[in-house]
Amino acid sequence: MNPINPLIPLDYPDPDVIRVDNTYYMVSTTMYFMPGCEILRSYDLLHWEHASYVYETLDSTPSQRLTGKENIYGQGMWAASIRYHQSMFYIIFVANDTHKTYLFKSKTIDGPWEKSEIEGFYHDNSILFDDDGRIFILSGNRDIYLTELNADLTGPKEGTDSRIIIRDKLDAYLGYEGAHFYKINGYYYIFLIHMPRTTGKRTESCFYAKSLDDEFVGLDVMDDDRGFRGMGVAQGGIVDTPDGKWYSILFQDSGAVGRLPILMPINWSKDTLSIPIFGDNGVIPEEFSTPDLNPGYSYAPLFGDDDFKGELKSFWQYNHEPDKTLISHDKDKGTFSITTDKLCNNVTQAKNTLTQRCLFPKSKASVMLDASDIKEGDYSGLCILQSNYAFVAVTKRNGEYYLVMGNHVVTVPGIWGERNDDSYALELFKVKLSSPKVRLSAEASFDPERYTTQSSVCPDKVSFGYDIGDGFIRILQTSSLSFKLDHFTGARYGLFNFSTSEFGGTASFSEFRYEEA
């Protein structure tokens, strides 16, 4: 039996999970990437594939469309709750740029999803359809609020008020949040993430009560970092199997690659109050079994190649809402082209950047670029997208084509970063090209050492290369990668084109290849 975790070696944070008959569904935070609010599907809890995106676009605000210098990095959809009730799927989440609470519902997991709003702002919410027909939503940070909703889920029930049912009284780096709310065997259970100052590590807690009018009693149920950089495992959902076994999917901060889902079994104590025991008394086991509810099923990959000769593969997302009038996808030729319509200084403001998640611990991507139709001052190429971005690109200067490697290193101290950075990238490498057609490559490495301690030296890096027809040439300069709260997502490969002096240029991409390095 092979080690199970990380369950998915890709950035799928804030997981919530349900089972409908023999199928498990997991929803994850996608923030500013679109299409958004991705749902995954599994039959054995170990292997997952794409099932659906809940929306193509959200509200089409100027910042969601990367208008001018606006953006929603570090914002967008966040920590969704997924439920299935009376033959209907429900997804509820907030967007931190619009400060709204969204409700999407559908009779089938692949949609169409009907969009509406719930009055109020319910941070890190979880919805509960109670046995008596009442509907509750739990939300908050440090103070956890319980709110009864009306029957049509448009807002709070008339005549009722939100009330605090859990309050974090300790001095903590992160107060209780990330609520997941359940009623199991007559008891109400609330699962929350927090970060005590005593450990500085993400920790999962459980609170429980027999009645919503009773005081909720709490304890920590998961305080394990799997030996990885002191990064605790917490925040996520629990789910049962048809034969009554229980499992949880939480996430773990894993450096620049992002937040990776972690699977563990749950057992229940035999006490009067049935307490969930995560893992092996709070330690995540290396190996355990899960039932396969669809033996022999073949799962579609969550990353991979694309020859662009059909519809875009489901693992592609744009960095913000795309402007499809600037995109040309020739399925016969197998090309994906991006045209610019504005000027900007760096890759973070480039419209229509097409992205895929980077794989833990190592991966390599390459793509064929035809930059024949770019304009003077354009940059077109392959990047690692985050605030500490880096790229290899073709640019045009005085009518000549050059291949350049550049990066941006966040200088603001701490984890907050600089979401609205408007500076130019630092150019680290340049070579003149005889042709604007070149294959570009990027190799991302995220330190897999489980027992690496935190230090000021970032172990996560990217290197680049290029091929003008005589074989790959590796660029010696590397660039450090880091996860910061300004973007709040893991590193991604991105195909981009942006203009610095004259817009209207076009870059054409083909033959995208993705390898596990």
C-alpha positions as CSV (number, residue, x, y, z in Angstrom):
1,M,0.0,0.0,0.0
2,N,1.4,3.4,-1.0
3,P,1.4,6.4,1.3
4,I,-1.8,8.3,0.8
5,N,-1.0,12.0,1.6
6,P,-0.9,14.5,0.3
7,L,-4.2,13.3,-1.1
8,I,-4.0,15.6,-4.1
9,P,-0.5,17.1,-4.7
10,L,-2.1,20.3,-6.0
11,D,-3.5,23.5,-4.5
12,Y,-7.1,22.6,-3.4
13,P,-7.6,24.5,-0.2
14,D,-10.6,24.8,2.2
15,P,-12.1,21.5,1.2
16,D,-15.7,20.6,2.0
17,V,-16.9,17.1,1.1
18,I,-20.2,15.2,0.8
19,R,-21.4,11.8,-0.4
20,V,-24.4,11.3,-2.6
21,D,-25.1,7.5,-2.9
22,N,-21.8,6.0,-4.1
23,T,-20.2,9.3,-5.2
24,Y,-18.1,11.7,-3.1
25,Y,-18.0,15.4,-4.1
26,M,-15.4,17.9,-2.9
27,V,-15.5,21.7,-3.4
28,S,-12.5,23.9,-3.0
29,T,-11.6,27.6,-2.9
30,T,-10.6,29.0,-6.4
31,M,-10.6,32.7,-5.4
32,Y,-9.9,34.9,-8.5
33,F,-9.5,32.1,-11.0
34,M,-12.3,31.5,-13.6
35,P,-14.3,29.5,-14.3
36,G,-14.6,29.2,-10.5
37,C,-15.7,27.1,-7.6
38,E,-14.5,23.8,-8.8
39,I,-16.1,20.5,-7.7
40,L,-14.2,17.3,-7.7
41,R,-15.6,13.7,-7.8
42,S,-14.4,10.4,-6.3
43,Y,-15.7,6.9,-5.7
44,D,-13.0,5.8,-3.2
45,L,-11.8,9.1,-1.5
46,L,-8.3,8.5,-2.8
47,H,-8.6,9.4,-6.5
48,W,-10.3,12.6,-7.7
49,E,-11.3,14.1,-11.0
50,H,-13.0,17.3,-12.2
51,A,-16.8,17.2,-12.0
52,S,-17.9,20.8,-12.5
53,Y,-17.3,24.5,-12.2
54,V,-20.2,26.3,-10.5
55,Y,-19.8,29.5,-12.5
56,E,-18.0,30.8,-15.6
57,T,-18.0,34.4,-14.3
58,L,-19.2,35.8,-11.1
59,D,-20.3,39.5,-11.2
60,S,-18.1,40.9,-14.0
61,T,-16.9,43.8,-11.9
62,P,-14.0,45.9,-13.3
63,S,-11.6,44.3,-10.8
64,Q,-12.7,40.8,-11.7
65,R,-12.0,41.7,-15.4
66,L,-8.6,43.2,-14.6
67,T,-9.7,46.5,-15.9
68,G,-6.9,49.1,-15.8
69,K,-4.8,48.4,-12.7
70,E,-7.6,46.8,-10.7
71,N,-7.6,43.1,-9.7
72,I,-9.0,40.7,-7.1
73,Y,-5.8,38.8,-6.2
74,G,-6.2,37.4,-2.7
75,Q,-10.0,37.8,-3.0
76,G,-12.9,36.2,-4.9
77,M,-14.8,33.1,-3.9
78,W,-13.7,31.6,-0.6
79,A,-14.3,28.5,1.5
80,A,-17.5,27.1,0.0
81,S,-20.1,24.9,1.8
82,I,-21.5,22.1,-0.3
83,R,-24.7,20.2,0.7
84,Y,-27.2,17.9,-0.9
85,H,-30.8,18.1,0.4
86,Q,-34.0,16.8,-1.0
87,S,-32.5,16.0,-4.5
88,M,-30.8,19.4,-4.8
89,F,-27.2,20.4,-4.6
90,Y,-26.4,23.6,-2.7
91,I,-23.1,25.7,-2.8
92,I,-22.7,28.7,-0.6
93,F,-19.7,31.0,-0.4
94,V,-18.6,34.6,0.1
95,A,-16.5,36.7,-2.3
96,N,-14.1,38.9,-0.5
97,D,-14.1,41.6,-3.2
98,T,-17.8,42.1,-3.5
99,H,-18.6,41.3,0.2
100,K,-21.6,39.2,-0.8
101,T,-22.8,35.8,0.1
102,Y,-23.7,33.7,-2.9
103,L,-26.0,30.7,-3.2
104,F,-25.9,28.4,-6.2
105,K,-28.1,25.4,-6.5
106,S,-28.6,22.6,-9.1
107,K,-30.4,19.3,-9.5
108,T,-27.2,17.8,-11.0
109,I,-23.6,18.3,-10.1
110,D,-22.7,19.4,-13.6
111,G,-25.4,22.2,-13.6
112,P,-26.8,24.4,-14.8
113,W,-26.3,26.2,-11.5
114,E,-28.9,28.8,-10.5
115,K,-27.3,31.9,-8.8
116,S,-28.8,34.0,-6.1
117,E,-27.6,35.9,-3.0
118,I,-28.2,35.5,0.8
119,E,-28.6,38.8,2.6
120,G,-25.6,39.3,4.9
121,F,-21.9,38.3,4.8
122,Y,-21.2,34.9,6.2
123,H,-17.4,34.3,6.4
124,D,-16.2,30.7,6.1
125,N,-19.8,29.5,6.3
126,S,-21.3,26.1,6.7
127,I,-25.0,25.3,6.1
128,L,-27.1,22.8,8.0
129,F,-30.5,21.5,7.0
130,D,-31.9,20.3,10.3
131,D,-34.2,17.3,10.8
132,D,-37.1,19.6,11.7
133,G,-37.0,21.5,8.5
134,R,-35.1,24.5,9.9
135,I,-32.0,25.8,8.1
136,F,-29.0,27.2,9.8
137,I,-25.8,28.9,8.6
138,L,-22.7,29.0,10.8
139,S,-19.9,31.6,10.1
140,G,-17.4,33.9,11.5
141,N,-13.8,34.4,12.7
142,R,-13.0,34.2,16.5
143,D,-16.7,34.8,17.2
144,I,-18.7,32.0,15.6
145,Y,-22.3,33.0,14.8
146,L,-25.3,30.8,14.3
147,T,-28.0,32.3,12.0
148,E,-31.3,30.7,11.1
149,L,-32.2,31.3,7.5
150,N,-35.7,31.6,6.0
151,A,-37.1,28.8,3.9
152,D,-36.1,30.3,0.5
153,L,-32.5,31.0,1.6
154,T,-32.7,34.7,0.8
155,G,-31.6,35.9,4.3
156,P,-32.1,35.5,8.0
157,K,-35.5,34.2,9.2
158,E,-37.7,37.1,10.2
159,G,-37.8,37.7,13.9
160,T,-34.5,35.9,14.6
161,D,-31.1,37.3,15.4
162,S,-27.6,35.8,14.8
163,R,-26.0,34.7,18.1
164,I,-22.5,33.8,19.1
165,I,-22.3,30.2,20.1
166,I,-18.5,29.8,20.2
167,R,-16.0,32.5,21.2
168,D,-12.3,32.2,21.0
169,K,-11.2,33.6,24.4
170,L,-7.5,32.8,23.9
171,D,-4.8,35.0,22.4
172,A,-4.2,33.2,19.1
173,Y,-2.5,33.9,15.8
174,L,-5.7,32.7,14.1
175,G,-9.0,32.7,16.0
176,Y,-11.6,30.0,15.3
177,E,-12.9,30.0,11.7
178,G,-13.4,27.7,8.8
179,A,-16.7,26.3,10.2
180,H,-18.1,22.9,9.2
181,F,-21.4,22.1,10.7
182,Y,-23.1,18.7,11.1
183,K,-25.8,16.8,12.9
184,I,-24.8,13.2,13.5
185,N,-26.7,10.7,15.7
186,G,-28.6,13.4,17.4
187,Y,-25.6,15.6,18.3
188,Y,-24.5,18.9,16.7
189,Y,-20.8,19.0,15.7
190,I,-18.8,22.1,14.7
191,F,-15.3,21.7,13.3
192,L,-13.0,24.8,13.2
193,I,-9.5,25.7,12.4
194,H,-7.3,27.9,14.8
195,M,-3.7,28.6,15.5
196,P,-2.7,28.9,19.1
197,R,0.3,31.0,20.0
198,T,1.6,28.2,22.1
199,T,2.4,26.1,19.0
200,G,2.1,28.5,16.1
201,K,0.6,25.6,14.2
202,R,-2.8,25.2,12.4
203,T,-4.9,23.0,14.6
204,E,-8.4,21.4,14.1
205,S,-11.0,21.7,16.8
206,C,-14.4,20.1,17.4
207,F,-17.2,21.5,19.4
208,Y,-20.4,19.5,20.2
209,A,-23.7,19.8,21.9
210,K,-27.0,17.9,22.2
211,S,-29.1,20.9,21.4
212,L,-28.5,24.2,19.7
213,D,-29.6,25.9,23.0
214,D,-26.9,24.1,25.0
215,E,-23.3,25.2,25.5
216,F,-21.0,23.8,22.9
217,V,-18.0,21.9,24.5
218,G,-14.8,21.8,22.5
219,L,-11.4,20.1,22.2
220,D,-8.6,19.8,19.7
221,V,-8.9,16.7,17.5
222,M,-6.0,17.2,15.0
223,D,-2.6,18.6,15.9
224,D,-0.2,17.0,13.5
225,D,2.1,18.5,10.8
226,R,3.2,15.2,9.2
227,G,6.7,16.4,10.0
228,F,6.5,19.1,7.3
229,R,7.9,22.5,8.3
230,G,5.7,22.7,11.4
231,M,2.7,23.3,9.2
232,G,-0.4,21.9,10.8
233,V,-3.3,20.1,9.1
234,A,-6.7,21.6,9.6
235,Q,-9.9,23.1,8.1
236,G,-12.1,20.8,6.0
237,G,-15.1,18.5,6.0
238,I,-16.0,15.0,7.2
239,V,-17.9,12.4,5.3
240,D,-19.2,8.9,5.9
241,T,-19.1,5.7,3.7
242,P,-22.2,3.6,3.0
243,D,-21.0,1.1,5.5
244,G,-20.6,3.6,8.3
245,K,-16.9,4.5,8.3
246,W,-15.9,8.1,8.6
247,Y,-13.1,10.2,7.0
248,S,-12.0,13.8,7.0
249,I,-10.3,15.9,4.3
250,L,-8.4,18.9,5.7
251,F,-5.6,20.9,4.1
252,Q,-2.0,21.6,4.9
253,D,0.1,24.7,4.0
254,S,2.9,23.3,1.8
255,G,5.0,26.3,0.8
256,A,4.7,28.0,-2.6
257,V,2.8,25.1,-4.2
258,G,-0.2,26.1,-2.0
259,R,-2.5,24.2,0.4
260,L,-2.8,20.5,-0.3
261,P,-5.7,18.2,0.8
262,I,-4.9,15.6,3.4
263,L,-7.1,12.5,4.0
264,M,-7.5,10.7,7.4
265,P,-9.8,8.2,9.0
266,I,-12.1,9.2,11.8
267,N,-13.2,6.9,14.7
268,W,-15.8,7.7,17.3
269,S,-15.3,7.2,21.1
270,K,-17.7,5.0,23.0
271,D,-18.4,7.7,25.6
272,T,-21.8,9.1,26.4
273,L,-21.0,11.9,24.1
274,S,-19.6,10.4,20.9
275,I,-16.3,12.3,20.3
276,P,-14.7,12.1,16.9
277,I,-11.1,10.8,17.0
278,F,-9.1,12.1,14.0
279,G,-6.4,9.8,12.6
280,D,-4.6,7.7,15.2
281,N,-5.4,9.8,18.3
282,G,-4.7,13.0,16.5
283,V,-1.8,11.7,14.4
284,I,-2.3,11.1,10.6
285,P,-1.5,7.5,9.7
286,E,0.8,6.9,6.7
287,E,-1.4,4.1,5.4
288,F,-5.1,3.1,5.7
289,S,-7.8,1.6,3.6
290,T,-10.9,3.2,2.0
291,P,-13.8,1.4,0.3
292,D,-14.0,1.6,-3.5
293,L,-17.6,2.2,-4.5
294,N,-16.9,2.0,-8.2
295,P,-14.1,-0.6,-8.8
296,G,-12.2,-0.2,-12.1
297,Y,-13.2,3.4,-12.7
298,S,-10.6,5.4,-14.6
299,Y,-10.2,9.0,-13.3
300,A,-9.4,11.9,-15.6
301,P,-6.3,13.8,-14.6
302,L,-6.3,17.2,-12.7
303,F,-3.3,18.5,-14.7
304,G,-1.7,17.6,-18.0
305,D,-0.9,18.2,-21.7
306,D,-3.1,20.0,-24.1
307,D,-2.6,20.1,-27.9
308,F,-5.4,22.7,-28.1
309,K,-7.2,20.7,-30.8
310,G,-10.4,20.4,-28.9
311,E,-12.2,22.2,-26.1
312,L,-9.9,23.5,-23.4
313,K,-9.2,20.8,-20.8
314,S,-11.0,21.2,-17.5
315,F,-7.8,21.8,-15.6
316,W,-7.3,25.2,-17.3
317,Q,-8.4,28.4,-15.5
318,Y,-7.9,32.0,-16.4
319,N,-6.2,34.3,-13.9
320,H,-9.3,36.5,-13.7
321,E,-12.5,36.7,-15.8
322,P,-11.4,36.3,-19.4
323,D,-12.2,38.7,-22.3
324,K,-13.0,36.1,-24.9
325,T,-13.0,38.8,-27.7
326,L,-9.2,38.8,-27.2
327,I,-8.9,35.0,-27.5
328,S,-8.6,32.9,-30.6
329,H,-8.7,29.2,-30.3
330,D,-8.1,27.4,-33.6
331,K,-8.9,23.8,-32.9
332,D,-7.9,22.6,-36.3
333,K,-4.4,24.1,-36.1
334,G,-4.2,23.5,-32.3
335,T,-3.3,27.0,-31.3
336,F,-4.5,29.3,-28.5
337,S,-3.9,33.0,-29.1
338,I,-4.1,36.0,-26.8
339,T,-4.4,39.6,-28.1
340,T,-3.8,42.6,-25.8
341,D,-6.1,45.6,-25.4
342,K,-4.4,47.6,-22.7
343,L,-1.0,48.6,-21.4
344,C,0.4,47.2,-18.1
345,N,3.8,46.8,-16.5
346,N,3.9,43.2,-15.4
347,V,2.3,39.7,-15.8
348,T,0.0,40.0,-12.8
349,Q,-2.2,42.5,-14.8
350,A,-2.1,40.6,-18.0
351,K,-5.6,39.6,-19.2
352,N,-6.5,36.1,-20.3
353,T,-3.5,34.4,-18.7
354,L,-4.3,30.7,-19.0
355,T,-3.2,28.7,-15.9
356,Q,-2.7,25.3,-14.4
357,R,-1.7,24.3,-10.9
358,C,1.9,23.3,-10.2
359,L,2.4,19.8,-8.9
360,F,4.1,18.9,-5.7
361,P,6.9,18.2,-5.2
362,K,8.2,18.8,-8.8
363,S,6.9,19.3,-12.3
364,K,7.9,20.7,-15.6
365,A,5.8,22.5,-18.3
366,S,6.7,23.5,-21.8
367,V,4.9,25.2,-24.6
368,M,5.5,26.3,-28.2
369,L,5.3,30.0,-28.7
370,D,4.9,31.9,-31.9
371,A,5.5,35.6,-31.1
372,S,5.5,36.8,-34.8
373,D,2.6,39.1,-34.2
374,I,3.5,40.8,-31.0
375,K,4.0,44.5,-30.8
376,E,7.0,46.6,-29.8
377,G,7.4,46.3,-26.0
378,D,5.2,43.2,-25.6
379,Y,6.1,40.2,-23.4
380,S,4.7,36.8,-24.3
381,G,5.6,33.5,-22.7
382,L,5.4,31.1,-19.8
383,C,5.3,32.2,-16.2
384,I,4.9,31.0,-12.7
385,L,2.0,33.1,-11.5
386,Q,2.0,34.4,-7.9
387,S,3.1,37.7,-6.4
388,N,6.7,36.4,-6.4
389,Y,6.3,35.7,-10.1
390,A,8.9,34.7,-12.6
391,F,8.7,34.1,-16.4
392,V,10.5,33.3,-19.6
393,A,9.2,35.3,-22.6
394,V,9.8,36.7,-26.0
395,T,9.8,40.5,-26.2
396,K,10.2,42.9,-29.2
397,R,12.6,45.8,-29.0
398,N,13.5,48.1,-31.9
399,G,12.0,45.5,-34.3
400,E,14.2,42.7,-33.0
401,Y,13.1,39.7,-30.9
402,Y,14.7,38.8,-27.6
403,L,14.2,36.0,-25.2
404,V,14.3,37.2,-21.6
405,M,13.9,35.7,-18.1
406,G,12.6,38.0,-15.4
407,N,11.1,37.9,-12.0
408,H,9.6,39.9,-9.2
409,V,10.5,39.4,-5.5
410,V,8.1,40.8,-2.9
411,T,10.1,43.2,-0.7
412,V,7.3,43.8,1.9
413,P,8.3,41.9,5.0
414,G,6.0,39.1,6.4
415,I,3.3,37.1,4.8
416,W,1.1,40.0,3.5
417,G,2.9,40.7,0.2
418,E,1.8,43.5,-2.2
419,R,-1.4,42.7,-4.1
420,N,-1.3,45.9,-6.2
421,D,2.3,45.8,-7.3
422,D,2.8,47.9,-10.4
423,S,6.5,47.6,-10.9
424,Y,8.4,46.1,-13.9
425,A,10.0,42.7,-13.5
426,L,13.7,42.5,-12.9
427,E,15.4,41.2,-16.1
428,L,17.9,38.4,-15.2
429,F,18.7,37.0,-18.6
430,K,18.5,38.1,-22.3
431,V,19.5,36.6,-25.6
432,K,18.7,37.8,-29.1
433,L,16.6,35.5,-31.2
434,S,16.8,34.8,-35.0
435,S,13.2,33.7,-35.0
436,P,10.1,34.6,-32.9
437,K,9.2,30.9,-32.7
438,V,10.6,29.1,-29.7
439,R,9.7,26.4,-27.2
440,L,9.7,27.6,-23.6
441,S,10.0,25.5,-20.5
442,A,9.6,26.0,-16.7
443,E,10.4,23.6,-14.0
444,A,9.0,24.1,-10.5
445,S,10.5,22.4,-7.4
446,F,8.9,22.5,-4.0
447,D,11.1,21.1,-1.3
448,P,9.6,17.7,-0.5
449,E,11.7,17.2,2.7
450,R,9.2,16.5,5.4
451,Y,11.5,17.5,8.2
452,T,12.8,20.8,6.8
453,T,12.5,23.5,9.4
454,Q,11.2,26.9,8.6
455,S,14.0,29.4,7.8
456,S,14.5,32.7,6.0
457,V,15.8,30.8,2.9
458,C,12.9,29.8,0.6
459,P,13.4,26.2,-0.6
460,D,10.8,26.5,-3.4
461,K,12.2,27.5,-6.8
462,V,11.6,27.7,-10.5
463,S,14.1,27.4,-13.4
464,F,13.5,28.1,-17.1
465,G,14.8,26.9,-20.4
466,Y,14.2,27.4,-24.2
467,D,14.6,25.6,-27.5
468,I,15.1,27.3,-30.8
469,G,15.4,24.1,-32.6
470,D,18.8,22.7,-31.5
471,G,17.7,21.3,-28.1
472,F,16.9,22.8,-24.8
473,I,19.1,25.4,-23.3
474,R,18.8,25.8,-19.5
475,I,18.9,29.3,-18.1
476,L,21.2,29.3,-15.1
477,Q,19.4,31.9,-13.1
478,T,16.6,30.5,-10.8
479,S,13.9,32.3,-9.0
480,S,12.5,31.7,-5.5
481,L,8.8,31.1,-5.0
482,S,6.8,31.8,-1.9
483,F,3.2,31.7,-0.7
484,K,1.9,35.1,0.5
485,L,-1.5,36.4,1.4
486,D,-1.6,39.0,-1.3
487,H,-2.5,36.2,-3.9
488,F,-3.4,33.5,-1.3
489,T,-3.0,30.7,-3.9
490,G,-0.4,28.2,-4.9
491,A,2.0,28.7,-7.8
492,R,0.6,28.1,-11.3
493,Y,2.0,27.8,-14.7
494,G,0.6,30.5,-17.0
495,L,0.5,31.3,-20.7
496,F,0.5,35.1,-21.0
497,N,0.8,38.1,-23.2
498,F,1.0,41.8,-22.1
499,S,1.8,45.1,-23.7
500,T,4.0,47.9,-22.2
501,S,4.0,50.4,-25.1
502,E,1.4,49.5,-27.8
503,F,-1.5,47.1,-27.4
504,G,-3.0,45.0,-30.1
505,G,-0.2,42.4,-30.4
506,T,-1.0,38.7,-30.5
507,A,0.9,35.7,-29.1
508,S,0.0,32.1,-30.2
509,F,0.6,29.0,-28.1
510,S,0.6,25.4,-29.1
511,E,1.7,21.9,-27.9
512,F,1.5,22.4,-24.2
513,R,3.3,19.6,-22.3
514,Y,3.2,18.8,-18.6
515,E,5.5,16.4,-16.9
516,E,6.0,15.1,-13.4
517,A,9.6,15.8,-12.8
